[in-house]
Amino acid sequence: MEVQRKGQYDRNAFASCIFAIAAVLASGLWLLGTALACAAIAFALVSRKVTRADGNLRGAGFALAGFLVGGAVLLFATVGPSLLSLLLFAIAPPPQ
């Protein structure tokens, strides 16, 4: 019984996954973590578009992982806490 492979992997999917891992590691540095997470999301979206257009390419799972991890870094490590603190300062009562 031989398993048939669909085709080659998309390079954008791997790049998305690598950028997402780098964003997790660099999330302590706000600007770098945000830029890497945005790059991971962008590569994931491009990869998803390319893999849908070309049926021979693989890598949708890597693209999905890069998208989810990049989004999680933006939401929980870089942009999300900044927006939450801005909201809390906006609704806080003035000092007396």
N, C-alpha and C positions, 0 to 999 in steps of 0.2 A: 504494500500500500504506500503510494507516494503522495506526499503533500505538495500541492501546487502553490507557488508563491504568486502574489498579485503583480509585483514589480519592484522597482527601486523605491527607496525612501526619499521623501522630499527634504531638501536641505533646510528649507525654511522652518520645518517642523522641529528639526534638531536645534536650529538656532534659537527658536522660541523656548525650548526646554532649557537650553544652556543659559540664556538670558534670565529666565525665571529663577534658576538656581543661584545665579550670580546676584539677582535682586534680593533673594532671601539672605544671602551672606552679607550684602552691603546695606541692609535695611537700617543699620545703625547710623549710616551717613545718609541724611534725608534726601539730598538732591541726587546723589548717585543711585540710591535705591529706587527712587521714583523714576529716573530716566531708564534704568534697566528694566523695571517692571513695565513701563510704557513700550519699550522696545520688544519685550516678550509678547505683549498683547498684539502689537502691530505685526510681528512675524507670524503669530498664530493665525491671525485673520487672513494674511496673505497666503499662508500655507493651506488653510481650509479652502480658500477660493481656487487655488491651483490644483489641489487634490480632487476637488469636485469636477473641475474641467477636464483633467486627464485621469482616466480610469486606471492607468497602469501605475500610478504613484501611490505609495503607502505613507503612513505617518500621521494619520488623523488623531491617533491617541496621544502622540507626542505633542501635537499642536493643542489639543484640548488640555493636556496637563500644563503646558506653558501658559495658556490663557487663564486657567483657574488659579495657578500659583501666582502669576503676575497680578491678577485681580485681587487676590488675597493680600499680597504685599501692599498694594495701593490702599486697600480698605482697612487693614488692621495694623500696618507698621509705619506707613509714611503719611499719606494724605488724610486718612480717616481720623487719626488722633489730633492732627492739626485743626481740622474742621470742627471736631468735637470741642476742643479747647476754645476755639473762636466763638462757638455757639454758647458755651458756658460763660465766657466773659461778657457776651452780649446780653444775656438774660440775668446776670448777677445784679443785685441791688448796688447802688452807688455807695462808696465808703462814707462813713459819717464821722 
